[in-house]
Amino acid sequence: MNLREDNEANTVTVTFELPGLKSEDVSIEIHQNRLTISGEFKEMETREETTYVVRERRQGKFRRTLQLPTGVKHEDVKAEMENGVLTIKFPKLTEEQQQTHRVTIS
């Protein structure tokens, strides 16, 4: 997993390597400024003609939650999956949009 903030493009980009998964196998949720990615690597059905000494393949459910940087716009998130790499882009709020608002006491 990589999280990168690009101040020039005013975006935050998160990438996950999920080899063998399709977009329909992955769930993306945002709640209270936390991004949660979950899914399941399913066991591959293969006929084995030979005996393996070592065979490593992911299988089972996974879930990863991370805190997003302040100032990201959750409503404009874009996600895409290509060649087993999930890329999620968040636009950031501009400095004007992030300004503190004073509240007067009546």
C-alpha contacts under 8 A as a table, 3 or more apart, distances in Angstrom:
res1	aa1	res2	aa2	distance
1	M	14	V	7.08
1	M	15	T	5.57
1	M	16	F	4.60
1	M	17	E	6.76
2	N	13	T	7.99
2	N	14	V	5.54
2	N	15	T	5.23
2	N	16	F	6.75
3	L	12	V	7.17
3	L	13	T	5.76
3	L	14	V	4.40
3	L	15	T	6.64
4	R	12	V	5.70
4	R	13	T	5.19
4	R	14	V	6.35
5	E	10	N	7.76
5	E	11	T	6.07
5	E	12	V	4.42
5	E	13	T	6.39
6	D	9	A	5.56
6	D	10	N	5.68
6	D	11	T	5.32
6	D	12	V	6.12
6	D	13	T	7.88
7	N	10	N	4.67
7	N	11	T	6.68
8	E	11	T	8.00
10	N	91	P	6.14
10	N	92	K	5.43
10	N	93	L	7.79
10	N	94	T	7.75
11	T	72	V	7.80
11	T	89	K	6.70
11	T	90	F	5.55
11	T	91	P	4.40
11	T	92	K	5.22
12	V	72	V	7.37
12	V	89	K	5.80
12	V	90	F	5.09
12	V	91	P	6.35
12	V	92	K	6.84
13	T	87	T	6.96
13	T	88	I	5.69
13	T	89	K	4.52
13	T	90	F	6.32
14	V	87	T	5.81
14	V	88	I	5.18
14	V	89	K	6.53
15	T	85	V	6.72
15	T	86	L	5.49
15	T	87	T	4.51
15	T	88	I	6.36
16	F	85	V	5.71
16	F	86	L	5.10
16	F	87	T	6.67
17	E	84	G	6.00
17	E	85	V	4.62
17	E	86	L	6.39
18	L	21	L	5.87
18	L	84	G	4.87
18	L	85	V	5.71
18	L	86	L	6.93
19	P	83	N	7.27
19	P	84	G	4.23
19	P	85	V	7.00
20	G	41	F	7.73
20	G	84	G	6.01
21	L	25	D	6.07
21	L	26	V	7.56
21	L	41	F	6.89
21	L	84	G	6.15
22	K	25	D	5.38
22	K	26	V	7.14
22	K	81	M	7.36
22	K	84	G	7.30
23	S	26	V	5.51
23	S	80	E	7.81
23	S	81	M	6.01
24	E	27	S	7.66
25	D	39	G	5.68
25	D	40	E	6.53
26	V	37	I	7.00
26	V	38	S	5.79
26	V	39	G	4.56
26	V	40	E	7.36
27	S	36	T	7.96
27	S	37	I	5.72
27	S	38	S	5.21
27	S	39	G	6.03
28	I	35	L	7.24
28	I	36	T	5.82
28	I	37	I	4.81
28	I	38	S	6.73
29	E	35	L	5.86
29	E	36	T	5.16
29	E	37	I	6.64
30	I	33	N	6.41
30	I	34	R	5.51
30	I	35	L	4.66
30	I	36	T	6.30
30	I	74	H	7.41
31	H	34	R	5.30
31	H	35	L	6.76
33	N	67	Q	6.27
33	N	68	L	5.63
33	N	69	P	7.91
33	N	70	T	7.80
34	R	65	T	6.55
34	R	66	L	5.58
34	R	67	Q	4.56
34	R	68	L	5.61
35	L	65	T	5.52
35	L	66	L	5.43
35	L	67	Q	6.44
35	L	68	L	6.63
36	T	63	R	6.92
36	T	64	R	5.56
36	T	65	T	4.24
36	T	66	L	6.62
37	I	63	R	5.68
37	I	64	R	5.27
37	I	65	T	6.45
38	S	61	K	7.45
38	S	62	F	5.48
38	S	63	R	4.19
38	S	64	R	6.36
39	G	61	K	5.75
39	G	62	F	5.60
39	G	63	R	6.73
40	E	59	Q	7.10
40	E	60	G	5.40
40	E	61	K	4.10
40	E	62	F	5.99
41	F	58	R	6.26
41	F	59	Q	4.47
41	F	60	G	5.11
41	F	61	K	6.23
41	F	62	F	7.92
42	K	59	Q	5.39
42	K	60	G	6.25
43	E	58	R	7.94
43	E	59	Q	5.66
43	E	60	G	7.75
48	E	51	T	7.31
52	Y	55	R	6.27
68	L	72	V	7.51
69	P	72	V	6.72
71	G	92	K	5.46
71	G	93	L	5.15
71	G	94	T	7.91
71	G	98	Q	6.65
72	V	90	F	5.99
72	V	91	P	5.83
72	V	92	K	4.18
72	V	93	L	5.75
73	K	76	D	5.87
73	K	77	V	7.15
73	K	90	F	6.18
73	K	91	P	5.58
73	K	92	K	5.61
73	K	93	L	6.14
74	H	77	V	5.67
74	H	90	F	6.74
74	H	91	P	7.99
76	D	90	F	6.61
76	D	91	P	6.71
77	V	88	I	6.99
77	V	89	K	5.75
77	V	90	F	4.87
77	V	91	P	7.05
78	K	88	I	5.71
78	K	89	K	5.28
78	K	90	F	6.78
79	A	86	L	7.12
79	A	87	T	5.61
79	A	88	I	4.30
79	A	89	K	6.37
80	E	86	L	5.82
80	E	87	T	5.41
80	E	88	I	6.61
81	M	84	G	6.45
81	M	85	V	5.57
81	M	86	L	4.40
81	M	87	T	6.29
82	E	85	V	5.34
82	E	86	L	6.61
93	L	96	E	7.93
93	L	97	Q	5.73
93	L	98	Q	6.37
94	T	97	Q	5.18
94	T	98	Q	6.41
95	E	98	Q	5.08
95	E	99	Q	6.38
96	E	99	Q	5.48
